[in-house]
Amino acid sequence: MPCSTSTAIAVFTKPSWMHSWKSLNVKCLIFTGCTTSVCVESTIRDAMFRDYYCLLLADCTAEPIGCGLPRSNHDASLLVVQVPFGWVSGSSELLTALERQL
């Protein structure tokens, strides 16, 4: 299973990754990262527009903007991803699902 890391706002600014994923016939991407409402959400949007299935692990992302407020950008981004762009889950649910496949 390929793994890619990035410090850019959106991963698809590095076309070599996209070519690698296409050559491996990757169709699903699992997202973790910092600043849920900027980098993570931007990359998920880009991926969805390129016909990837996107899974955001809510407990593996973070958001400094609005932290400690009743409603945070993190929560808003989870909702935005969940409704039109992909799926939101937790890491333990993903691990359980993967273990069932073994």
C-alpha positions in Angstrom: 0.0 0.0 0.0 1.8 3.2 -1.1 2.1 6.1 1.4 2.8 9.7 0.5 3.5 12.7 2.6 3.4 16.4 1.7 4.0 19.8 3.1 2.1 21.5 0.3 -1.5 22.7 0.7 -2.7 20.1 -1.7 -0.9 16.9 -2.7 -1.8 17.1 -6.4 0.7 19.9 -6.9 3.2 16.9 -7.2 2.2 15.2 -10.5 4.7 12.4 -10.0 2.5 11.0 -7.1 -0.6 11.0 -9.3 1.2 9.1 -12.0 2.5 6.6 -9.4 -1.0 6.1 -8.0 -2.5 5.6 -11.5 0.1 3.1 -12.5 -0.7 1.1 -9.3 -4.4 1.3 -10.1 -5.1 3.1 -6.8 -8.7 4.1 -6.5 -9.1 4.9 -2.7 -7.1 7.3 -0.7 -6.9 7.5 3.1 -6.3 11.0 4.6 -4.6 12.1 7.8 -2.8 15.3 8.5 -2.7 18.8 10.1 -5.0 21.7 9.5 -8.1 19.8 8.5 -9.8 22.8 7.0 -6.9 23.8 4.7 -4.4 21.2 3.6 -6.4 18.0 4.3 -9.7 19.3 2.9 -8.0 20.9 -0.1 -6.4 17.6 -1.0 -9.6 15.7 -0.5 -11.4 18.1 -2.9 -8.7 17.7 -5.5 -8.8 13.9 -5.1 -12.5 13.7 -5.5 -12.4 15.8 -8.6 -9.9 13.3 -10.0 -12.3 10.4 -9.3 -10.6 9.0 -6.2 -12.6 7.6 -3.3 -11.6 9.5 -0.2 -11.6 8.4 3.4 -10.8 11.0 6.1 -9.7 9.6 9.5 -11.2 12.1 11.9 -9.0 11.1 14.8 -5.8 11.4 12.7 -6.3 15.0 11.7 -6.0 18.3 13.6 -7.1 21.9 13.4 -5.5 24.8 15.2 -8.0 27.3 13.9 -10.9 27.7 16.3 -9.5 25.1 18.7 -11.4 25.4 22.0 -14.5 27.1 20.5 -17.9 25.4 20.6 -17.7 24.9 16.8 -14.4 24.4 15.1 -13.2 24.4 11.6 -12.3 20.8 12.1 -15.9 19.9 12.7 -17.0 21.9 9.8 -14.5 20.2 7.5 -15.6 16.8 8.7 -19.1 17.6 7.7 -18.1 19.1 4.3 -16.1 15.9 3.5 -18.8 13.6 4.7 -21.6 15.1 2.7 -20.2 15.7 -0.9 -16.6 14.5 -1.0 -16.1 11.2 0.7 -16.3 9.3 3.9 -15.3 10.1 7.5 -14.3 7.4 10.0 -12.0 6.8 12.9 -8.7 4.9 12.8 -10.0 2.1 15.0 -12.9 1.4 12.6 -10.5 1.3 9.7 -8.2 -1.1 11.4 -11.1 -3.3 12.4 -12.3 -3.4 8.8 -8.9 -4.1 7.4 -8.4 -7.0 10.0 -11.6 -8.6 8.8 -10.2 -8.7 5.3 -7.2 -10.7 6.3 
